[in-house]
């Protein structure tokens, strides 16, 4: 009987319609609502402070400043790959500010892979898009969200934030 109830419950659970439905925590422990960016594109990036791609923070900040009327960059620190984001949220915030003068929004630490994957990244890694689906492979993967909260492009870590593949979409 419990199994039957679970099956019926799962039938009525619907996938989120957009990224605007997720409840998030910012790096300071407060609320982070992606819905406040409705009408602009959002570039979601899983980040890490001790990664070979960490220097992309500089270009993420530049993109955030140069295209501020068109896109909001949001960083999501994650420690899923090689322990490259071991610090506390305060450590991460200080590192980003002191080394890259990051002013774009940052979430609290999340998991982007595995059994404890954050629901937002579960959605992003399975959402239809013209590029690919599946697990995040490394730090600094990027997800471009349209003005209505839908995933429109996904980029692996090697694609830098100022690459024309991204900027032509803004």
RODRENGU-204481 format. One line per 3 residues: for each residue z, y, x of N, C-alpha, C. Coordinates in pm, whole numbers, plus 32768, in hexadecimal, padded with zeros to 4 digits. Layout:
% residues N
Z Y X Z Y X Z Y X ~ ...
//
This chain:
% residues 170
8000 7F89 8052 8000 8000 8000 8000 807E 8057 ~ 804E 807C 80C6 8051 80F0 8120 7FC8 8108 815E ~ 7F83 809C 817F 7EFE 80A8 81B9 7E9E 80E8 8156
7EA6 80BF 80D9 7E4F 80F7 8072 7E6B 818C 8060 ~ 7EEA 81B2 8061 7F0F 8240 8055 7ED9 8290 80CA ~ 7EE0 8257 8141 7EAC 829B 81B9 7E15 82AC 81AF
7DCF 8247 8180 7D3E 824F 8171 7D1A 82BF 810F ~ 7D60 82C6 809F 7D45 832F 803D 7D64 83B9 8076 ~ 7DD0 83C4 80C0 7DF4 8445 80FD 7D88 8471 815E
7D55 8415 81AF 7CED 8437 8211 7C6B 845F 81CC ~ 7C50 8429 8158 7BD6 844D 810F 7BD8 84DF 80E4 ~ 7C4D 8515 80CE 7C58 859E 809B 7C6F 8606 8109
7C7D 85D8 8184 7C8A 8635 81F4 7BFE 8663 8219 ~ 7BEA 86E4 8219 7B67 8717 823C 7B6B 8757 82C5 ~ 7AFD 874F 8309 7AF2 878D 838C 7AF8 8825 837B
7B31 886A 83DB 7B35 88FC 83D4 7AA7 8934 83C9 ~ 7A9A 899F 837D 7A17 89DE 836A 79F1 8A36 83E0 ~ 7A56 8A66 842A 7A3B 8ABE 849C 7AB6 8AC6 84F5
7AA5 8B06 8568 7B17 8B18 85C4 7B80 8B76 8589 ~ 7B5B 8BC0 8522 7BB8 8C1F 84E5 7C2D 8BDA 849E ~ 7C23 8B59 8486 7C8B 8B0F 843D 7CFD 8ADE 8495
7CEF 8AE7 8518 7D54 8AAE 8571 7DC6 8B11 858B ~ 7E40 8ADB 8592 7EB7 8B29 85B3 7ED2 8B15 8648 ~ 7ED6 8B83 8691 7EE5 8B7C 8722 7F5B 8BCF 8751
7F86 8BB3 87CB 7FF1 8BFE 880B 7FB3 8C49 8881 ~ 7FD9 8CC8 8891 7FA6 8D11 8905 7FFE 8CF6 897F ~ 7FD6 8D28 89F0 801A 8D0A 8A6D 80A9 8D42 8A71
80C5 8DA3 8A19 814C 8DDD 8A11 81A3 8D97 89A9 ~ 816E 8D30 8967 81BB 8CE6 8904 81A8 8D19 8876 ~ 815D 8D85 8865 8141 8DBA 87E0 80CA 8D73 87A1
809C 8DAA 8733 802A 8D6F 86EC 7FA7 8DA6 8722 ~ 7F44 8D4F 8725 7EBD 8D73 874D 7E61 8D46 86DD ~ 7E27 8DA5 8698 7DCE 8D85 8629 7D3E 8DA3 8651
7CEC 8D3B 8657 7C5F 8D50 8675 7C19 8D95 8600 ~ 7C54 8D8E 8589 7C19 8DCD 8513 7C0E 8E64 8524 ~ 7C61 8E9F 857A 7C59 8F30 858E 7BD9 8F58 85D5
7B91 8EF6 860C 7B13 8F12 8651 7A9A 8EF4 85F9 ~ 7AB2 8EDB 857A 7A45 8EC3 851A 79E3 8F38 8524 ~ 7962 8F1A 8528 78FE 8F83 8535 78D2 8F9A 85C5
7915 8F5A 8626 78F0 8F5F 86B4 78E2 8ED0 86E5 ~ 7899 8EBF 874F 7894 8E3D 878E 7915 8E2A 87DE ~ 7939 8DAC 87F7 79AE 8D89 8846 7980 8D27 88B0
79A9 8D3E 892D 7990 8CDE 8998 7A17 8C9F 89B9 ~ 7A27 8C21 8994 7AA1 8BD6 89AE 7A8D 8B8A 8A31 ~ 7AF0 8B97 8A8B 7AE5 8B59 8B0F 7B68 8B13 8B31
7B61 8A93 8B58 7BDA 8A52 8B89 7BE7 8A75 8C1E ~ 7C5A 8AA9 8C43 7C6C 8AE3 8CC8 7CD7 8A98 8D19 ~ 7CD8 8AB3 8D9C 7D3E 8A7C 8DF6 7D45 8AD5 8E71
7DBD 8AE9 8EA4 7DD6 8B46 8F12 7DBB 8B0D 8F9D ~ 7DB3 8A8B 8FAA 7DA3 8A4D 902E 7D27 89F5 9034 ~ 7CBA 8A28 9001 7C3E 89DD 8FF6 7BD2 8A22 9048
7B70 89D8 9074 7AFF 8A14 90BA 7AB3 8A78 9065 ~ 7ABF 8A6D 8FE2 7A7C 8ACA 8F87 7AD4 8B41 8F5F ~ 7B4E 8B48 8F94 7BAC 8BB2 8F6E 7B72 8C3D 8F85
7B1B 8C4B 8FE8 7ADE 8CCE 9003 7A8C 8D00 8F8B ~ 7A6E 8CA7 8F2A 7A26 8CD1 8EB2 7A78 8D31 8E5C ~ 7AFB 8D37 8E73 7B4B 8D9B 8E2C 7B12 8E27 8E40
7AE2 8E44 8EB9 7AAA 8EC8 8ED6 7A34 8EE5 8E7A ~ 79D8 8E86 8E6F 7962 8E99 8E19 7988 8E97 8D85 ~ 79EE 8E4B 8D60 7A1C 8E4D 8CD6 7A50 8ED8 8CB2
7A9A 8F15 8D0E 7ACD 8F9C 8CF6 7A59 9000 8CEE ~ 79F8 8FF3 8D48 7984 904C 8D47 7937 903C 8CC3 ~ 791F 8FC0 8C99 78DB 8FA7 8C1A 7928 8FE6 8BA7
79AA 8FD5 8BA9 7A00 900D 8B40 79F3 90A4 8B38 ~ 79EA 90E5 8BAA 79DE 9177 8BAD 7951 91A5 8B8A ~ 78EC 9168 8BC6 7862 9195 8BB3 782C 917A 8B26
785C 9110 8AE6 782A 90E9 8A62 7897 90F2 89F7 ~ 78F8 914B 8A0A 796D 9151 89B2 794B 9169 891F ~ 78D9 91A7 8903 78B3 91BE 8879 7870 9145 8839
784D 90E2 888B 7802 906E 8859 784E 8FEA 8860 ~ 78AC 8FDF 88C1 78EF 8F5F 88D6 797F 8F75 8903 ~ 79D4 8F1A 88DB 7A5D 8F16 890E 7A6C 8E96 895D
7A9A 8EA2 89D8 7AB8 8E2E 8A2C 7B47 8E06 8A0F ~ 7B5F 8D84 89FF 7BE7 8D51 89ED 7BFB 8CDD 8A4D ~ 7C5D 8CE9 8AA6 7C7D 8C80 8B06 7CE6 8C21 8AD0
7CD3 8BA0 8AEB 7D30 8B38 8AC0 7D5B 8AE7 8B3B ~ 7DCB 8B0C 8B7A 7DF9 8AC2 8BEF 7E17 8A30 8BCB ~ 7DE8 89D6 8C22 7DFD 8947 8C0C 7E14 8902 8C91
7E6B 88A0 8C91 7E8F 8857 8D0B 7E59 87C9 8D09 ~ 7DE5 87B5 8CCA 7DB0 872E 8CB9 7D68 86F5 8D32 ~ 7D3F 8748 8D8E 7CE9 8719 8DFA 7D2A 8733 8E81
7D58 86C9 8EC1 7D8E 86D3 8F48 7E0C 8727 8F55 ~ 7E55 873B 8EE9 7ECF 878C 8EF0 7EB5 881A 8F1E ~ 7E41 8851 8EF9 7E18 88D4 8F2D 7E4C 894B 8EDE
7E9F 8931 8E7A 7EE4 899D 8E32 7F76 8974 8E1C ~ 7FC1 8969 8E8B 8049 8933 8E82 80B3 8997 8E56 ~ 8096 8A16 8E5E 80FC 8A7D 8E47 8122 8A90 8DB6
8188 8AE4 8DA4 81B1 8B0A 8D1E 814E 8B72 8CE8 ~ 815C 8B8F 8C6A 8104 8BF5 8C30 8119 8C7C 8C74 ~ 8195 8C9C 8C97 81AE 8D1B 8CDD 816D 8D18 8D68
8173 8CA7 8DAE 8130 8C99 8E31 809A 8CB1 8E22 ~ 805F 8C77 8DBB 7FCF 8C84 8DA4 7FAB 8D15 8D86 ~ 7FF7 8D53 8D2F 7FDD 8DDE 8D0B 7FE6 8E39 8D86
804C 8E25 8DD7 805C 8E76 8E51 7FEA 8E5D 8EB2 ~ 7FC4 8DDF 8EC5 7F55 8DBD 8F1F 7ED5 8E01 8EF1 ~ 7EB6 8DF7 8E70 7E3A 8E31 8E3B 7E39 8EC9 8E49
7EA9 8F07 8E2E 7EB1 8F99 8E3A 7EA7 8FC4 8ECC ~ 7EF7 8F87 8F22 7EFE 8FB2 8FAF 7E7F 8F97 8FFD ~ 7E3A 8F2B 8FDC 7DC4 8F05 902A 7D3F 8F30 8FED
7D3A 8F40 8F68 7CBB 8F5D 8F26 7CC4 8FCC 8EBE ~ 7D39 900A 8EB2 7D4E 9076 8E51 7D20 904D 8DC5 ~ 7D3F 8FD2 8D9E 7D15 8F9E 8D1D 7D58 8FEC 8CAC
7D06 901E 8C51 7D38 9064 8BDB 7D0C 9020 8B59 ~ 7CB2 8FBD 8B63 7C86 8F78 8AEA 7CF6 8F1B 8AB9 ~ 7CF4 8EF6 8A3A 7D5D 8EA2 8A02 7D64 8E19 8A45
7DDF 8DE9 8A56 7DF7 8D64 8A8C 7E54 8D1A 8A2C ~ 7E39 8C9D 8A19 7E90 8C4A 89C5 7F02 8C13 8A19 ~ 7F60 8BD5 89D5 7FC2 8B85 8A1C 7F7B 8B0B 8A55
7FBE 8AC2 8AAD 7F81 8A4A 8AE8 7F60 89E5 8A7A ~ 7EED 89A7 8A88 7EC0 8942 8A29 7E91 88C7 8A76 ~ 7E7A 885D 8A2E 7E36 87E8 8A65 7DAA 87E6 8A29
7D46 87D3 8A7D 7CBB 87D4 8A4F 7C7D 8748 8A50 ~ 7CD2 86E3 8A68 7C9F 865B 8A7C 7D0F 85F8 8A60 ~ 7CEC 8585 8A2E 7D4D 8518 8A22 7D94 8513 899C
7DFD 84C3 8998 7E46 84AC 891C 7E8C 8529 88E8 ~ 7EAE 8584 8942 7EF4 85FF 8918 7E96 8677 8911 ~ 7E15 865E 8901 7DB3 86CA 88FA 7DD9 872E 888C
7DCE 87AC 88AD 7DE8 8815 884B 7D82 8809 87DB ~ 7DAC 881D 875D 7D4D 8810 86ED 7CD1 886A 86F9 ~ 7CE0 88E1 8732 7C6B 8937 8745 7C05 88F3 87A0
7C32 88B7 880D 7BD5 8876 8869 7BA0 87F3 8831 ~ 7BEC 87B1 87DC 7BB8 873C 8795 7B41 8766 873F ~ 7B51 87D6 86FB 7AE6 880D 86A8 7A6E 8835 86FF
7A87 8880 876A 7A1A 88B2 87BE 79CA 8843 8802 ~ 7A0D 87D8 882A 79C7 876D 8872 797A 8710 8816 ~ 798F 871F 8793 7947 86CB 8734 78EB 871B 86D8
78F5 87A0 86DC 78A4 87F4 8684 7811 87EE 86AA ~ 77B9 87EA 8647 772A 87EA 8665 7701 886B 86AD ~ 76A8 885D 870B 766E 88CE 8754 75F0 889A 8798
7599 88F3 87C6 751B 88C4 8800 7526 888D 888E ~ 759D 8890 88C7 75AD 886B 8954 75E1 87DD 8966 ~ 7660 87C7 894C 769A 8742 895B 7723 8740 8918
7755 86C8 88FD 77DB 86B4 88CA 7823 8657 892A ~ 78A1 863F 8910 78EE 85E3 8964 7957 862C 89B4 ~ 79A0 85DE 8A01 7A12 8611 8A4C 79F1 8686 8AA7
7A52 86DD 8AB8 7A4C 8743 8B21 7A51 86F6 8BA5 ~ 79F8 8719 8C02 79EF 86D0 8C81 7A42 8710 8CF1 ~ 7A5B 8794 8CE9 7AA5 87D6 8D55 7AD1 8860 8D25
7B1B 88A4 8D79 7B47 892C 8D5C 7AD0 898C 8D52 ~ 7AE2 89F4 8D06 7A80 8A60 8CF4 7A02 8A37 8CAA ~ 7A10 89D3 8C4F 79A5 89BC 8BEE 79AD 8A2D 8B8A
793B 8A4E 8B4F 7932 8AC2 8AF7 78F6 8A9A 8A71 ~ 792E 8AD6 8A07 7902 8ABE 897F 78E2 8B45 8941 ~ 7865 8B5C 891C 783E 8BDB 88DF 783F 8BCB 8847
7890 8C1F 8808 78A4 8C1B 8778 785B 8C92 873B ~ 7819 8C7E 86C9 77D2 8CED 8689 7832 8D43 8636 ~ 77FC 8DA8 85F8 784B 8E09 85AC 7890 8DCE 8533
7865 8D56 850B 789F 8D12 8496 78FD 8CA1 84BD ~ 7919 8C95 8540 7978 8C30 856D 793F 8BA8 858A ~ 78BA 8B9E 8593 7878 8B1D 85AD 784E 8B13 8640
785C 8A9C 8678 782E 8A82 8701 7796 8A87 8705 ~ 775F 8ADD 875C 76CD 8AE6 8766 7698 8AB7 87ED ~ 76EB 8ABC 8855 76C1 8A88 88D8 773B 8A5A 8926
7721 89FC 897F 7788 89C6 89D6 774F 89BF 8A63 ~ 77A2 89E4 8AC4 7775 89EB 8B4F 77D9 89A3 8BA9 ~ 77A7 8955 8C07 77FE 8914 8C69 7830 897C 8CCD
788C 8952 8D20 78D2 89AA 8D7E 7876 89F4 8DDE ~ 7809 89B7 8E06 77AF 89F2 8E68 7768 8A6E 8E34 ~ 775E 8A7C 8DB1 771E 8AF3 8D77 7785 8B64 8D7D
7765 8BCA 8DCA 77C3 8C39 8DDB 77BF 8C95 8D62 ~ 782C 8CDF 8D4C 7833 8D35 8CD5 77C4 8D9C 8CCA ~ 778D 8DCB 8D39 7722 8E31 8D35 7697 8DF4 8D40
768E 8D70 8D39 760D 8D2C 8D3E 75B9 8D59 8CC6 ~ 7536 8D6F 8CDA 74E1 8D96 8C69 74E4 8D35 8BF4 ~ 7503 8CB5 8C0D 750F 8C56 8B9E 7578 8C87 8B39
75DF 8CC9 8B6A 7648 8CFD 8B13 7627 8D8B 8AE5 ~ 7606 8DE3 8B42 75F5 8E70 8B1F 7581 8E88 8ABF ~ 7519 8E34 8AC5 74A8 8E46 8A68 74D1 8E28 89D8
753F 8DDF 89C5 7570 8DBC 8940 75C8 8E2A 8904 ~ 75EA 8E8D 8955 7648 8EF5 8926 7600 8F68 88EA
//
